[in-house]
Amino acid sequence: MSIFLLYVSAFILCFCIVWYCIPRILLWALTQRLIDKPNKRKVHTVTASRLGGLCFFPGIFFTITICTIIASFFPDELKLPTTTYKGLLNIKILSSLSAFFLMYIIGVIDDIKGISYKKKLVYQIIAALLIITSGTWIHNMCGVFGLYEIPIYLGIPLTVLFIIFILNSINLIDGIDGLSSGISIIITIEFIILFYIVDLQLPLLLAFTMLGMLVSFIRYNLFGVDKMKYKIFMGDSGSLLIGTILSYFAISGSQLGINSDILSIQETFIISASALIVPCLDTLRVVYHRIKCGKSMFHPDKNHIHHKLMATGLSQRKTLATILSLVLFFILLNWLLFQLININFILIVDTIIYIIIHKRITKKIKTFRESQNLQNN
């Protein structure tokens, strides 16, 4: 048995679990009237449920447990150290899984009965601290702002803010079919490549597992269940869990270059940050806009990038394709720029390009509305 076969098995197993569970979750949600009703801030117009993420954590946990048990029978063939195939019993791994489970439960509660953003923030801080106890925290800034190693009293609060920011960015961008899951698939594939290059086996197993889950879910999310009669979304139970796992990947990946002979710390940081550029910059822009307008930063609106693109007249599918293309563009751009300029200049270039794109979208919205008014008159 090869280590690659173990990863493929994790992908297939989690794919099948989610594929089997989604239609049954939707049927149960319909019978219990746990339906996401359309409103002026939402773009869907059909019967839908927000409980697609209900099977995400069980699917991940079951898959990793089974694969870890299988690996324990073939340590020599897989060339795994004892700490790897017994990793599920390791307190560091348990800390991370506990963080994922906490955000999953909070998401489930929010999807079913709702929870205030203040309480949600408290639980997000607890989840971030659990990830930190696993040994995953920012202790090197990788040259950003000219900083490298930082003390623990700065690294821990910075890590908490970073985790909360990423998981909320993934949660907030979940506004149209396939968007959050599509972006997460791209990000996960990038981390699979990174973890494979540096041979980080447990995060790689988790990444393959999550990829199977996302690929299975996105089919139902895009095309619906029962010949498109019903829709299902991942909800907060899915987006908060995925956001937390991706923040764990990002922090782990950004710090890999410290002990790697293959990639520099700047390279691992660029790989970890590039795919997150779009959701993170969009969140910063939306928060800035809300504060500028005198609103709470937690006040919901229709100012996210997917809302603005659809306001130019694009359909949901074209909006999805545009944003996913933008994510891929920043990944490729940063890889090219890294060969030419400093990491800080890369982040500046990313920000400037995003601002220019946003300005052009705003201009197109104005043009589209003017043409609509002319047609109506």
Beta strands, then each sheet from edge to edge (+ up, - down):
strand 1: 48-49
strand 2: 231-232
sheet 1: 1+ 2+
end
